[in-house]
Amino acid sequence: MPKKRVLVPIAPGFEELEAVAAIDVLRRAGAHVVTVSVAGTNPIVGRNRIRLMTDLDLPEALEEWGDEWDMVVLPGGPAVAKLAEDEALMGLLKRRIAAGSLTGAICAAPKLLAAAGLDRATAVTNFPGCREDLADFGNYSEDRVVVAGNIVTSRGAGTATEFGLACVGALFGADKQAEIKAQIVG
């Protein structure tokens, strides 16, 4: 059985903890996580000046796999503005939202889901300072992580590991989520 493939777009100014925690936890679970650069070249510099080498750039990944992703995970931080400007990424997100495909977003990134057409009745959360970005969502929550069908959202860097674990649960099920949680929490 092929590994589940997860796309993680990384742009300059990304929130390092949100990206790396999700990548790490998903890889521990057995996912084939592909990090892609958006609006920058390797290494991509995060908001705290940590440099990350991505696997590919977004056009290369889309050329190789198209829309064939089991999940897309969007880290937050100032990079979200650059992600929003990328037509290929936003097109992919629009198609995923329309198809009900598994997608995760943390911190400021849930606004990309809103821009991609996420139903305003969907339960979501995001970084408290970005609450206005989801003002028209009737089921907004202040929970640390919200799983609503195929959408996983979370508050920010302080919830990054919980977010990664919720993504594992959504992708692989509760048993795998519990297994990975036991490995990293004890």
C-alpha positions as CSV (number, residue, x, y, z in Angstrom):
1,M,0.0,0.0,0.0
2,P,1.5,3.4,-1.0
3,K,2.3,5.9,1.7
4,K,-0.2,8.7,2.2
5,R,1.2,11.9,0.6
6,V,1.0,15.2,2.4
7,L,1.9,18.6,0.8
8,V,3.3,21.3,3.1
9,P,3.8,24.7,1.4
10,I,6.5,26.8,2.9
11,A,7.0,30.5,2.1
12,P,9.4,33.1,3.5
13,G,8.2,34.2,7.0
14,F,6.6,30.8,7.8
15,E,6.1,30.0,11.5
16,E,8.8,27.4,12.0
17,L,7.3,25.6,14.9
18,E,4.0,25.1,13.1
19,A,5.6,23.7,10.0
20,V,8.2,21.5,11.7
21,A,5.9,20.0,14.3
22,A,3.3,19.0,11.7
23,I,6.0,17.6,9.4
24,D,7.7,15.7,12.2
25,V,4.5,14.1,13.6
26,L,3.1,13.2,10.2
27,R,6.4,11.6,9.2
28,R,6.5,9.6,12.4
29,A,3.1,8.3,11.5
30,G,4.4,7.1,8.1
31,A,3.2,9.9,5.8
32,H,5.2,10.8,2.7
33,V,5.5,14.6,3.6
34,V,6.6,16.8,0.7
35,T,7.7,20.3,1.6
36,V,7.5,22.8,-1.2
37,S,8.8,26.3,-1.6
38,V,6.3,29.1,-2.5
39,A,7.4,32.6,-3.3
40,G,11.0,31.9,-2.4
41,T,14.1,29.7,-3.1
42,N,15.9,27.3,-0.8
43,P,16.7,27.8,1.9
44,I,13.4,29.4,3.0
45,V,13.8,31.7,6.0
46,G,11.1,31.6,8.6
47,R,9.8,34.4,10.8
48,N,12.4,33.6,13.5
49,R,15.3,33.4,10.9
50,I,15.4,29.6,11.0
51,R,16.3,28.3,7.5
52,L,14.5,25.3,6.1
53,M,15.3,23.4,2.9
54,T,12.2,22.3,1.1
55,D,12.0,19.1,-1.0
56,L,10.8,20.8,-4.2
57,D,9.2,24.0,-5.4
58,L,5.4,24.1,-5.8
59,P,5.4,23.9,-9.6
60,E,7.6,20.8,-9.5
61,A,5.4,19.1,-7.0
62,L,2.2,19.9,-8.9
63,E,3.8,18.7,-12.1
64,E,4.7,15.4,-10.5
65,W,1.6,14.8,-8.5
66,G,-1.0,17.3,-9.6
67,D,-3.9,17.2,-7.1
68,E,-3.1,13.8,-5.9
69,W,-2.5,14.6,-2.2
70,D,-4.0,12.8,0.7
71,M,-3.7,16.0,2.7
72,V,-2.5,19.6,2.5
73,V,-1.2,21.2,5.7
74,L,-0.7,25.0,5.8
75,P,1.6,26.5,8.4
76,G,0.9,30.1,9.5
77,G,2.9,33.2,10.2
78,P,3.6,36.2,8.0
79,A,4.1,33.7,5.1
80,V,0.4,33.3,4.8
81,A,0.2,36.5,2.7
82,K,2.7,35.1,0.2
83,L,0.8,31.8,0.1
84,A,-2.4,33.7,-0.6
85,E,-0.8,35.4,-3.6
86,D,0.2,32.1,-5.3
87,E,-2.4,31.3,-7.9
88,A,-1.4,27.6,-8.2
89,L,-1.7,27.0,-4.5
90,M,-5.0,28.9,-4.2
91,G,-6.3,26.9,-7.2
92,L,-5.3,23.7,-5.5
93,L,-7.0,24.8,-2.2
94,K,-10.2,25.7,-4.1
95,R,-10.4,22.3,-5.7
96,R,-9.7,20.6,-2.4
97,I,-12.4,22.6,-0.6
98,A,-14.9,21.9,-3.4
99,A,-14.1,18.2,-3.3
100,G,-14.2,18.0,0.5
101,S,-10.5,16.8,0.6
102,L,-8.5,16.6,3.8
103,T,-6.9,20.0,4.6
104,G,-5.2,21.5,7.7
105,A,-4.4,25.1,8.5
106,I,-2.9,26.6,11.7
107,C,-2.5,30.2,13.0
108,A,-3.3,32.7,10.2
109,A,-3.5,30.0,7.5
110,P,-7.3,29.2,8.0
111,K,-8.0,32.4,6.2
112,L,-6.7,30.7,3.1
113,L,-9.4,28.1,3.5
114,A,-12.0,30.9,3.8
115,A,-10.6,32.5,0.6
116,A,-10.7,29.1,-1.1
117,G,-14.5,28.8,-0.5
118,L,-14.8,26.9,2.8
119,D,-18.4,26.8,3.9
120,R,-19.0,29.5,6.5
121,A,-20.9,27.0,8.6
122,T,-17.7,24.9,9.1
123,A,-16.3,24.9,12.7
124,V,-12.9,26.6,12.6
125,T,-10.4,28.3,14.8
126,N,-7.3,30.4,14.2
127,F,-4.7,32.7,15.8
128,P,-6.6,35.0,18.2
129,G,-5.0,38.1,16.6
130,C,-6.5,37.0,13.3
131,R,-10.0,36.4,14.5
132,E,-11.5,39.0,12.1
133,D,-10.3,36.9,9.1
134,L,-13.0,34.4,10.0
135,A,-15.6,36.8,11.4
136,D,-18.3,35.5,9.1
137,F,-17.8,31.8,10.3
138,G,-20.8,31.0,12.5
139,N,-19.1,28.1,14.2
140,Y,-15.9,29.8,15.2
141,S,-14.3,28.2,18.2
142,E,-11.6,29.2,20.6
143,D,-10.6,25.6,21.1
144,R,-6.9,24.8,20.6
145,V,-7.6,22.5,17.7
146,V,-10.9,22.0,15.7
147,V,-11.6,19.0,13.5
148,A,-14.7,19.5,11.4
149,G,-15.1,16.8,8.9
150,N,-12.1,17.0,6.5
151,I,-10.9,20.3,7.9
152,V,-8.4,20.6,10.7
153,T,-7.6,24.1,12.1
154,S,-5.6,25.3,15.1
155,R,-4.7,28.4,17.0
156,G,-0.9,28.8,16.6
157,A,2.6,27.8,17.6
158,G,1.6,26.8,21.1
159,T,-0.8,24.3,19.7
160,A,1.5,23.0,16.9
161,T,2.0,19.5,18.2
162,E,-1.7,19.0,19.0
163,F,-2.4,20.2,15.5
164,G,0.1,17.7,14.0
165,L,-1.5,14.9,16.0
166,A,-5.0,16.0,14.9
167,C,-3.7,15.8,11.3
168,V,-2.4,12.3,12.0
169,G,-5.8,11.3,13.4
170,A,-7.6,12.7,10.4
171,L,-5.3,11.0,7.9
172,F,-4.6,7.7,9.6
173,G,-7.3,7.3,12.4
174,A,-7.4,7.5,16.1
175,D,-5.3,4.4,16.8
176,K,-2.3,5.9,14.9
177,Q,-2.8,9.3,16.5
178,A,-2.7,7.6,20.0
179,E,0.4,5.6,19.0
180,I,2.3,8.7,17.9
181,K,1.1,10.7,20.9
182,A,2.4,8.0,23.2
183,Q,5.8,8.1,21.4
184,I,6.2,11.9,21.8
185,V,4.4,12.6,25.1
186,G,5.3,9.4,27.0
